[in-house]
Each structure stands twice: as C-alpha cells, then as structure tokens.
C-alpha cells in the first residue's frame, strides 16, 4: 500500500509538472522573451513561490522547457534523416525541419535562444546567464546529429572524430543561418534550405576563385 501511495504521489507530481509546463508554453507563445515567472504563475493559477517549488528558479523552468522542445525537435530531425529518399533529399528535409520549427514558433525560439531580447524591466534576473543555459541545447543537438552520421555514413577509421566535428559544425551552421534568416527574412525558407544544402554538398569546394583574388 505504501509503495502504491508513493507511485500515486509521483504520478500526480509528474502530471502537475506537465500542466505547469503547458501553462509556461502558452505564456511563451504569447510573450516570447518577455515571458516572466509572474505571468507563468498567473497563467497556471498559482503563486510564484509554488512555481519556484516545482522548478527551483527561472533557470530550472528554462531547462525544463528547453528539454521539452529539444526532444520534439530532435525526434522530427531523426524522422527527416530516416526518410526513404536520396541522401541530398534527406539533408534538405532535415534542414527544412529545423527552419520550419523556428519559423512556426518564433516566440518559443527567441525565449530559448535570446531571452535577453525581452524587456529586462519586467523581471530583472541578473543570475540568469543566457549563454550558460542556451549553449547546452546546441551541444546536445550536435552530439545527437553526430550519432546519426556515424550510424548512417561510412567515414573510415576516424569516423567518430569526423562525425562529431561535422555534427557540431552542421548544427552551428543551422543555428547561425537560421537566426539571421528569422530576423531578416531576406528570401523564402526553401531558398535558404537550397543554399545551405549546396554548401554541405561541396559547392564551395567546386566554385572557382574570382579573378585577381587570393582564393579561399
């Protein structure tokens, strides 16, 4: 009976945590980087101290939201990479999956990657280090992509080293290019997908140097 009671308590706590994260998601979708602990607590119908009791601090809530969205994104990226199509088509689908995700929910993306863009007067939090929290998201994506590469591509004896270098390099490219594109929208998403795929496909190596230039 005691074990059953503890299981019920654990399940209730997990259910409550999911409800709080769903409330946080609604506020983030509405407010983006301006989302505050006060607003999230109000959306959930609780006080801020209760919210802190579940997540510890703003960093704890941020990490929980980041894990929730990163898990979903990584699952979608793996599905794109596993599609029964030619390799270039899979690369295009993977890039498009990432870009489509940040385009569809730009407020969530900005909250996770650029929380400092919000109005700092809403809820000053000098202890919240943006880089300390956002960098692990990119690192996790890089490691996950490296695993996929090593599973699917024969890179020879130094394959593990190459896969990790390529995995983190590709994620860095997706993040930097996607961040710029989302802010400026200079052309359609499909065009960016083609440009980045061309780069990965060796177009830079195949392109000739301009006359009079030192090369690249």
C-alpha positions as CSV (number, residue, x, y, z in Angstrom):
1,X,0.0,0.0,0.0
2,X,2.8,2.4,0.9
3,X,4.5,1.8,-2.5
4,X,1.2,2.3,-4.3
5,X,0.8,5.6,-2.4
6,X,4.2,6.8,-3.4
7,X,3.6,5.9,-7.0
8,X,0.3,7.9,-6.9
9,X,2.2,10.8,-5.5
10,X,4.9,10.6,-8.1
11,X,2.4,10.4,-11.0
12,X,0.4,13.3,-9.6
13,X,3.6,15.4,-9.3
14,X,4.6,14.5,-12.9
15,X,1.1,15.4,-14.1
16,X,1.2,18.7,-12.3
17,X,4.7,19.5,-13.8
18,X,3.3,18.8,-17.3
19,X,0.4,21.2,-16.6
20,X,2.8,23.9,-15.4
21,X,5.0,23.5,-18.5
22,X,1.9,23.7,-20.7
23,X,1.0,26.9,-19.0
24,X,4.5,28.2,-19.4
25,X,4.3,27.3,-23.1
26,X,1.2,29.4,-23.6
27,X,2.8,32.4,-22.0
28,X,6.0,32.0,-24.1
29,X,3.9,31.7,-27.3
30,X,2.2,35.0,-26.3
31,X,5.1,36.9,-24.8
32,X,8.3,35.4,-26.2
33,X,11.4,36.6,-24.4
34,X,9.2,38.9,-22.2
35,X,7.7,35.8,-20.5
36,X,8.0,36.2,-16.8
37,X,7.7,33.9,-13.8
38,X,4.9,36.1,-12.6
39,X,2.9,35.7,-15.9
40,X,3.5,32.0,-16.0
41,X,2.4,31.6,-12.4
42,X,-0.8,33.6,-13.1
43,X,-1.5,31.5,-16.2
44,X,-1.2,28.3,-14.1
45,X,-3.4,29.7,-11.4
46,X,-0.7,29.5,-8.7
47,X,1.6,31.8,-6.8
48,X,5.2,32.4,-7.9
49,X,6.6,30.6,-4.8
50,X,4.7,27.5,-5.8
51,X,6.2,27.7,-9.3
52,X,9.7,28.0,-7.8
53,X,9.0,25.0,-5.6
54,X,8.5,22.9,-8.8
55,X,11.4,24.2,-10.8
56,X,13.8,25.9,-8.3
57,X,14.3,29.1,-10.2
58,X,13.9,30.7,-13.7
59,X,16.9,28.6,-14.9
60,X,15.2,25.4,-13.8
61,X,12.0,26.3,-15.7
62,X,14.0,27.3,-18.7
63,X,15.8,24.0,-18.7
64,X,12.6,22.1,-18.4
65,X,11.0,24.0,-21.4
66,X,14.2,23.6,-23.4
67,X,14.3,19.9,-22.9
68,X,10.6,19.6,-23.8
69,X,11.1,21.5,-27.1
70,X,14.5,20.0,-27.9
71,X,13.1,16.5,-27.5
72,X,10.4,17.2,-30.0
73,X,12.8,18.9,-32.5
74,X,15.3,16.0,-32.3
75,X,12.6,13.5,-32.9
76,X,11.5,15.4,-36.0
77,X,15.0,15.7,-37.3
78,X,15.6,12.0,-36.9
79,X,12.4,11.3,-38.8
80,X,13.7,13.5,-41.7
81,X,17.1,11.8,-41.7
82,X,15.5,8.4,-41.7
83,X,13.1,9.1,-44.7
84,X,13.4,6.6,-47.6
85,X,14.9,9.0,-50.1
86,X,18.2,10.1,-51.6
87,X,20.9,11.5,-49.3
88,X,20.6,15.1,-50.6
89,X,16.8,15.0,-50.2
90,X,17.2,13.8,-46.6
91,X,19.7,16.6,-45.9
92,X,17.3,19.1,-47.4
93,X,14.4,17.7,-45.4
94,X,16.5,17.9,-42.2
95,X,17.5,21.5,-42.7
96,X,13.9,22.4,-43.6
97,X,12.6,20.6,-40.5
98,X,14.8,22.8,-38.2
99,X,14.0,26.0,-40.1
100,X,10.3,25.2,-40.2
101,X,10.3,24.6,-36.4
102,X,11.8,28.0,-35.6
103,X,9.6,29.8,-38.2
104,X,6.4,28.2,-36.8
105,X,7.1,29.2,-33.2
106,X,9.5,32.2,-33.3
107,X,8.4,33.3,-29.8
108,X,9.5,30.0,-28.4
109,X,12.8,30.1,-30.3
110,X,13.5,33.6,-29.0
111,X,12.6,32.7,-25.5
112,X,15.0,29.7,-25.6
113,X,17.9,31.3,-27.5
114,X,17.5,35.0,-27.0
115,X,15.8,35.6,-23.6
116,X,17.7,38.8,-23.2
117,X,15.8,40.3,-26.1
118,X,12.8,40.7,-23.7
119,X,12.1,43.8,-21.6
120,X,14.5,43.3,-18.6
121,X,12.4,45.7,-16.5
122,X,9.6,43.1,-16.4
123,X,11.5,40.7,-14.2
124,X,15.2,41.6,-13.7
125,X,17.2,38.4,-13.1
126,X,20.9,39.1,-13.0
127,X,21.6,35.5,-12.0
128,X,20.1,34.1,-15.3
129,X,23.1,33.6,-17.7
130,X,21.7,33.2,-21.2
131,X,24.8,31.5,-22.6
132,X,25.1,29.1,-19.8
133,X,21.6,27.8,-20.5
134,X,21.3,28.1,-24.3
135,X,24.7,26.6,-25.2
136,X,23.9,23.1,-23.9
137,X,20.9,23.0,-26.3
138,X,23.2,23.4,-29.3
139,X,25.7,21.0,-27.9
140,X,23.1,18.3,-27.4
141,X,21.8,18.7,-30.9
142,X,25.4,18.5,-32.2
143,X,26.0,15.2,-30.3
144,X,22.7,13.7,-31.5
145,X,23.5,14.6,-35.1
146,X,27.0,13.1,-34.8
147,X,25.4,9.8,-33.6
148,X,23.1,9.8,-36.7
149,X,26.0,10.5,-39.0
150,X,28.2,7.7,-37.6
151,X,25.2,5.3,-37.8
152,X,24.5,6.0,-41.4
153,X,27.7,7.1,-43.2
154,X,30.9,5.1,-43.6
155,X,33.7,7.6,-42.7
156,X,36.5,5.1,-42.2
157,X,38.8,4.6,-39.2
158,X,38.5,8.2,-38.0
159,X,34.7,8.2,-38.5
160,X,33.8,9.0,-34.8
161,X,36.0,12.1,-34.8
162,X,34.7,13.3,-38.2
163,X,31.1,12.7,-37.2
164,X,31.4,14.8,-34.1
165,X,33.1,17.6,-35.9
166,X,30.5,17.5,-38.7
167,X,27.6,17.1,-36.3
168,X,28.5,20.2,-34.3
169,X,29.6,22.1,-37.4
170,X,26.2,21.5,-39.1
171,X,24.3,22.4,-36.0
172,X,26.3,25.6,-35.7
173,X,25.6,26.4,-39.3
174,X,21.8,25.8,-39.0
175,X,21.7,27.9,-35.8
176,X,23.6,30.9,-37.2
177,X,22.0,30.9,-40.6
178,X,18.5,30.3,-39.2
179,X,18.9,33.0,-36.6
180,X,19.9,35.5,-39.2
181,X,17.2,34.4,-41.6
182,X,14.4,34.5,-39.0
183,X,15.4,38.1,-38.1
184,X,15.7,39.5,-41.6
185,X,13.6,37.1,-43.8
186,X,15.6,38.1,-47.0
187,X,14.1,35.2,-49.0
188,X,11.8,32.2,-48.7
189,X,12.7,29.3,-46.4
190,X,13.0,26.9,-49.3
191,X,15.7,29.1,-50.8
192,X,17.8,29.0,-47.6
193,X,17.5,25.3,-47.5
194,X,18.9,25.0,-51.0
195,X,21.7,27.4,-50.3
196,X,22.8,25.5,-47.1
197,X,22.5,22.1,-48.8
198,X,24.7,23.4,-51.7
199,X,27.3,24.4,-49.1
200,X,27.2,21.0,-47.4
201,X,27.2,19.3,-50.8
202,X,30.6,20.8,-51.7
203,X,29.6,23.7,-53.9
204,X,32.2,25.9,-52.1
205,X,35.0,23.5,-53.0
206,X,33.8,23.3,-56.6
207,X,33.5,27.1,-57.1
208,X,36.4,28.8,-58.8
209,X,38.2,31.8,-57.4
210,X,37.4,35.3,-58.6
211,X,39.9,36.9,-61.0
212,X,42.6,38.7,-59.0
213,X,41.6,37.3,-55.7
214,X,43.8,35.3,-53.3
215,X,41.3,32.4,-53.3
216,X,39.5,30.9,-50.3
